[in-house]
């Protein structure tokens, strides 16, 4: 088998490997981007649920205060205290959700970058193998 055929086969194999690595990186990045979007929607749903629960608690407090005739404490003061606690909690949860989404996006970009580096490494390694094979072929060639 001539060197040209072997080199062509090695080059074709390298091209297929490089293409596969690049496409795998793209697919992983797309998957993580999709996961980040799903996390964003889930975070929005959790926030809506928390707000609904807060409204129920505030309404229950108002009814309880009105029915009990409690003096010195107004429904507004209870609502304000509850709102402050909920607001702090929601703020921390929102930051946590945004950090998780950003982390997923960074992982996707890193996966794609890693795949591209792997593909480049494969190209360089194969080029070196072909060059080395050619030198060996030339050295062993009978003139």
Rosetta constraint file for C-alpha pairs under 8 A:
AtomPair CA 1 CA 5 HARMONIC 6.74 0.50
AtomPair CA 1 CA 6 HARMONIC 7.16 0.50
AtomPair CA 2 CA 6 HARMONIC 6.59 0.50
AtomPair CA 3 CA 7 HARMONIC 5.92 0.50
AtomPair CA 3 CA 133 HARMONIC 7.94 0.50
AtomPair CA 3 CA 134 HARMONIC 7.08 0.50
AtomPair CA 3 CA 137 HARMONIC 6.97 0.50
AtomPair CA 4 CA 8 HARMONIC 5.98 0.50
AtomPair CA 5 CA 9 HARMONIC 6.17 0.50
AtomPair CA 6 CA 10 HARMONIC 6.15 0.50
AtomPair CA 7 CA 11 HARMONIC 6.01 0.50
AtomPair CA 7 CA 130 HARMONIC 6.08 0.50
AtomPair CA 8 CA 12 HARMONIC 6.09 0.50
AtomPair CA 9 CA 13 HARMONIC 6.12 0.50
AtomPair CA 10 CA 14 HARMONIC 6.07 0.50
AtomPair CA 10 CA 126 HARMONIC 7.39 0.50
AtomPair CA 10 CA 130 HARMONIC 7.57 0.50
AtomPair CA 11 CA 15 HARMONIC 6.15 0.50
AtomPair CA 11 CA 126 HARMONIC 7.32 0.50
AtomPair CA 12 CA 16 HARMONIC 6.30 0.50
AtomPair CA 13 CA 17 HARMONIC 6.17 0.50
AtomPair CA 14 CA 18 HARMONIC 6.02 0.50
AtomPair CA 14 CA 122 HARMONIC 6.89 0.50
AtomPair CA 14 CA 123 HARMONIC 6.56 0.50
AtomPair CA 14 CA 126 HARMONIC 6.62 0.50
AtomPair CA 15 CA 19 HARMONIC 6.08 0.50
AtomPair CA 15 CA 123 HARMONIC 7.86 0.50
AtomPair CA 16 CA 20 HARMONIC 6.11 0.50
AtomPair CA 17 CA 21 HARMONIC 6.20 0.50
AtomPair CA 17 CA 119 HARMONIC 7.47 0.50
AtomPair CA 17 CA 122 HARMONIC 7.65 0.50
AtomPair CA 18 CA 22 HARMONIC 6.22 0.50
AtomPair CA 18 CA 118 HARMONIC 7.90 0.50
AtomPair CA 18 CA 119 HARMONIC 4.63 0.50
AtomPair CA 18 CA 120 HARMONIC 7.49 0.50
AtomPair CA 18 CA 122 HARMONIC 6.64 0.50
AtomPair CA 18 CA 123 HARMONIC 7.08 0.50
AtomPair CA 19 CA 23 HARMONIC 6.09 0.50
AtomPair CA 19 CA 119 HARMONIC 7.59 0.50
AtomPair CA 20 CA 24 HARMONIC 5.97 0.50
AtomPair CA 21 CA 25 HARMONIC 6.26 0.50
AtomPair CA 21 CA 115 HARMONIC 5.43 0.50
AtomPair CA 21 CA 116 HARMONIC 7.02 0.50
AtomPair CA 21 CA 118 HARMONIC 6.96 0.50
AtomPair CA 21 CA 119 HARMONIC 5.79 0.50
AtomPair CA 22 CA 26 HARMONIC 6.34 0.50
AtomPair CA 22 CA 112 HARMONIC 7.26 0.50
AtomPair CA 22 CA 115 HARMONIC 5.50 0.50
AtomPair CA 22 CA 116 HARMONIC 5.59 0.50
AtomPair CA 22 CA 119 HARMONIC 6.50 0.50
AtomPair CA 23 CA 27 HARMONIC 6.10 0.50
AtomPair CA 24 CA 28 HARMONIC 6.14 0.50
AtomPair CA 24 CA 112 HARMONIC 7.86 0.50
AtomPair CA 24 CA 115 HARMONIC 7.10 0.50
AtomPair CA 25 CA 29 HARMONIC 6.15 0.50
AtomPair CA 25 CA 111 HARMONIC 5.53 0.50
AtomPair CA 25 CA 112 HARMONIC 4.07 0.50
AtomPair CA 25 CA 113 HARMONIC 7.30 0.50
AtomPair CA 25 CA 114 HARMONIC 7.32 0.50
AtomPair CA 25 CA 115 HARMONIC 4.93 0.50
AtomPair CA 25 CA 116 HARMONIC 7.23 0.50
AtomPair CA 26 CA 30 HARMONIC 6.15 0.50
AtomPair CA 26 CA 111 HARMONIC 7.89 0.50
AtomPair CA 26 CA 112 HARMONIC 5.54 0.50
AtomPair CA 27 CA 31 HARMONIC 6.11 0.50
AtomPair CA 28 CA 32 HARMONIC 6.24 0.50
AtomPair CA 28 CA 108 HARMONIC 6.29 0.50
AtomPair CA 28 CA 111 HARMONIC 6.46 0.50
AtomPair CA 28 CA 112 HARMONIC 7.08 0.50
AtomPair CA 29 CA 33 HARMONIC 6.12 0.50
AtomPair CA 29 CA 105 HARMONIC 7.69 0.50
AtomPair CA 29 CA 107 HARMONIC 7.45 0.50
AtomPair CA 29 CA 108 HARMONIC 3.80 0.50
AtomPair CA 29 CA 109 HARMONIC 5.98 0.50
AtomPair CA 29 CA 111 HARMONIC 6.17 0.50
AtomPair CA 29 CA 112 HARMONIC 5.91 0.50
AtomPair CA 30 CA 34 HARMONIC 6.11 0.50
AtomPair CA 30 CA 108 HARMONIC 7.01 0.50
AtomPair CA 31 CA 35 HARMONIC 6.19 0.50
AtomPair CA 31 CA 108 HARMONIC 7.62 0.50
AtomPair CA 32 CA 36 HARMONIC 6.12 0.50
AtomPair CA 32 CA 104 HARMONIC 5.69 0.50
AtomPair CA 32 CA 105 HARMONIC 6.30 0.50
AtomPair CA 32 CA 107 HARMONIC 7.10 0.50
AtomPair CA 32 CA 108 HARMONIC 5.26 0.50
AtomPair CA 33 CA 37 HARMONIC 6.35 0.50
AtomPair CA 33 CA 104 HARMONIC 6.80 0.50
AtomPair CA 33 CA 105 HARMONIC 5.66 0.50
AtomPair CA 33 CA 108 HARMONIC 6.56 0.50
AtomPair CA 34 CA 38 HARMONIC 6.24 0.50
AtomPair CA 35 CA 39 HARMONIC 6.13 0.50
AtomPair CA 35 CA 104 HARMONIC 7.25 0.50
AtomPair CA 36 CA 40 HARMONIC 6.21 0.50
AtomPair CA 36 CA 100 HARMONIC 7.73 0.50
AtomPair CA 36 CA 101 HARMONIC 4.79 0.50
AtomPair CA 36 CA 102 HARMONIC 7.54 0.50
AtomPair CA 36 CA 104 HARMONIC 5.70 0.50
AtomPair CA 36 CA 105 HARMONIC 6.57 0.50
AtomPair CA 37 CA 41 HARMONIC 6.36 0.50
AtomPair CA 37 CA 101 HARMONIC 7.50 0.50
AtomPair CA 38 CA 42 HARMONIC 6.19 0.50
AtomPair CA 39 CA 43 HARMONIC 6.05 0.50
AtomPair CA 39 CA 97 HARMONIC 7.57 0.50
AtomPair CA 39 CA 100 HARMONIC 7.93 0.50
AtomPair CA 39 CA 101 HARMONIC 6.54 0.50
AtomPair CA 40 CA 44 HARMONIC 6.28 0.50
AtomPair CA 40 CA 97 HARMONIC 7.29 0.50
AtomPair CA 40 CA 98 HARMONIC 7.71 0.50
AtomPair CA 40 CA 101 HARMONIC 6.82 0.50
AtomPair CA 41 CA 45 HARMONIC 6.27 0.50
AtomPair CA 42 CA 46 HARMONIC 6.17 0.50
AtomPair CA 43 CA 47 HARMONIC 6.13 0.50
AtomPair CA 43 CA 94 HARMONIC 7.62 0.50
AtomPair CA 43 CA 97 HARMONIC 6.32 0.50
AtomPair CA 44 CA 48 HARMONIC 6.24 0.50
AtomPair CA 45 CA 49 HARMONIC 6.24 0.50
AtomPair CA 46 CA 50 HARMONIC 6.18 0.50
AtomPair CA 47 CA 51 HARMONIC 6.22 0.50
AtomPair CA 47 CA 90 HARMONIC 7.43 0.50
AtomPair CA 48 CA 52 HARMONIC 6.26 0.50
AtomPair CA 49 CA 53 HARMONIC 6.24 0.50
AtomPair CA 50 CA 54 HARMONIC 6.14 0.50
AtomPair CA 51 CA 55 HARMONIC 6.21 0.50
AtomPair CA 52 CA 56 HARMONIC 6.34 0.50
AtomPair CA 53 CA 57 HARMONIC 6.25 0.50
AtomPair CA 54 CA 58 HARMONIC 6.10 0.50
AtomPair CA 54 CA 83 HARMONIC 7.85 0.50
AtomPair CA 54 CA 86 HARMONIC 7.46 0.50
AtomPair CA 55 CA 59 HARMONIC 6.03 0.50
AtomPair CA 56 CA 60 HARMONIC 6.06 0.50
AtomPair CA 57 CA 61 HARMONIC 6.09 0.50
AtomPair CA 58 CA 62 HARMONIC 6.18 0.50
AtomPair CA 58 CA 79 HARMONIC 5.92 0.50
AtomPair CA 58 CA 82 HARMONIC 7.63 0.50
AtomPair CA 59 CA 63 HARMONIC 6.23 0.50
AtomPair CA 60 CA 64 HARMONIC 6.02 0.50
AtomPair CA 61 CA 65 HARMONIC 6.01 0.50
AtomPair CA 61 CA 75 HARMONIC 6.94 0.50
AtomPair CA 61 CA 78 HARMONIC 7.44 0.50
AtomPair CA 61 CA 79 HARMONIC 7.73 0.50
AtomPair CA 62 CA 66 HARMONIC 6.12 0.50
AtomPair CA 62 CA 75 HARMONIC 5.43 0.50
AtomPair CA 63 CA 67 HARMONIC 6.03 0.50
AtomPair CA 64 CA 68 HARMONIC 5.89 0.50
AtomPair CA 65 CA 69 HARMONIC 5.90 0.50
AtomPair CA 65 CA 70 HARMONIC 5.88 0.50
AtomPair CA 65 CA 74 HARMONIC 7.58 0.50
AtomPair CA 65 CA 75 HARMONIC 6.44 0.50
AtomPair CA 66 CA 70 HARMONIC 7.57 0.50
AtomPair CA 70 CA 74 HARMONIC 7.90 0.50
AtomPair CA 73 CA 77 HARMONIC 6.57 0.50
AtomPair CA 73 CA 78 HARMONIC 7.31 0.50
AtomPair CA 74 CA 78 HARMONIC 6.54 0.50
AtomPair CA 75 CA 79 HARMONIC 5.96 0.50
AtomPair CA 76 CA 80 HARMONIC 5.95 0.50
AtomPair CA 77 CA 81 HARMONIC 6.19 0.50
AtomPair CA 78 CA 82 HARMONIC 6.11 0.50
AtomPair CA 79 CA 83 HARMONIC 5.90 0.50
AtomPair CA 80 CA 84 HARMONIC 6.16 0.50
AtomPair CA 81 CA 85 HARMONIC 6.43 0.50
AtomPair CA 82 CA 86 HARMONIC 6.13 0.50
AtomPair CA 83 CA 87 HARMONIC 5.82 0.50
AtomPair CA 84 CA 88 HARMONIC 6.26 0.50
AtomPair CA 85 CA 89 HARMONIC 6.28 0.50
AtomPair CA 86 CA 90 HARMONIC 5.94 0.50
AtomPair CA 87 CA 91 HARMONIC 6.01 0.50
AtomPair CA 88 CA 92 HARMONIC 6.39 0.50
AtomPair CA 89 CA 93 HARMONIC 6.26 0.50
AtomPair CA 90 CA 94 HARMONIC 5.95 0.50
AtomPair CA 91 CA 95 HARMONIC 6.26 0.50
AtomPair CA 92 CA 96 HARMONIC 6.16 0.50
AtomPair CA 93 CA 97 HARMONIC 6.09 0.50
AtomPair CA 94 CA 98 HARMONIC 6.18 0.50
AtomPair CA 95 CA 99 HARMONIC 6.10 0.50
AtomPair CA 96 CA 100 HARMONIC 6.24 0.50
AtomPair CA 97 CA 101 HARMONIC 6.34 0.50
AtomPair CA 98 CA 102 HARMONIC 6.15 0.50
AtomPair CA 99 CA 103 HARMONIC 6.04 0.50
AtomPair CA 100 CA 104 HARMONIC 6.31 0.50
AtomPair CA 101 CA 105 HARMONIC 6.37 0.50
AtomPair CA 102 CA 106 HARMONIC 6.15 0.50
AtomPair CA 103 CA 107 HARMONIC 6.12 0.50
AtomPair CA 104 CA 108 HARMONIC 6.25 0.50
AtomPair CA 105 CA 109 HARMONIC 6.32 0.50
AtomPair CA 106 CA 110 HARMONIC 6.03 0.50
AtomPair CA 107 CA 111 HARMONIC 6.01 0.50
AtomPair CA 108 CA 112 HARMONIC 6.32 0.50
AtomPair CA 109 CA 113 HARMONIC 6.12 0.50
AtomPair CA 110 CA 114 HARMONIC 5.92 0.50
AtomPair CA 111 CA 115 HARMONIC 6.17 0.50
AtomPair CA 112 CA 116 HARMONIC 6.24 0.50
AtomPair CA 113 CA 117 HARMONIC 6.21 0.50
AtomPair CA 114 CA 118 HARMONIC 6.11 0.50
AtomPair CA 115 CA 119 HARMONIC 6.11 0.50
AtomPair CA 116 CA 120 HARMONIC 6.19 0.50
AtomPair CA 117 CA 121 HARMONIC 6.10 0.50
AtomPair CA 118 CA 122 HARMONIC 6.15 0.50
AtomPair CA 119 CA 123 HARMONIC 6.26 0.50
AtomPair CA 120 CA 124 HARMONIC 6.21 0.50
AtomPair CA 121 CA 125 HARMONIC 5.97 0.50
AtomPair CA 122 CA 126 HARMONIC 5.99 0.50
AtomPair CA 123 CA 127 HARMONIC 6.08 0.50
AtomPair CA 124 CA 128 HARMONIC 6.21 0.50
AtomPair CA 125 CA 129 HARMONIC 6.24 0.50
AtomPair CA 126 CA 130 HARMONIC 6.12 0.50
AtomPair CA 127 CA 131 HARMONIC 6.13 0.50
AtomPair CA 128 CA 132 HARMONIC 6.00 0.50
AtomPair CA 129 CA 133 HARMONIC 5.96 0.50
AtomPair CA 130 CA 134 HARMONIC 6.05 0.50
AtomPair CA 131 CA 135 HARMONIC 6.26 0.50
AtomPair CA 132 CA 136 HARMONIC 6.23 0.50
AtomPair CA 133 CA 137 HARMONIC 6.00 0.50
AtomPair CA 134 CA 138 HARMONIC 6.08 0.50
AtomPair CA 135 CA 139 HARMONIC 6.09 0.50
AtomPair CA 136 CA 140 HARMONIC 6.11 0.50
AtomPair CA 137 CA 141 HARMONIC 5.82 0.50
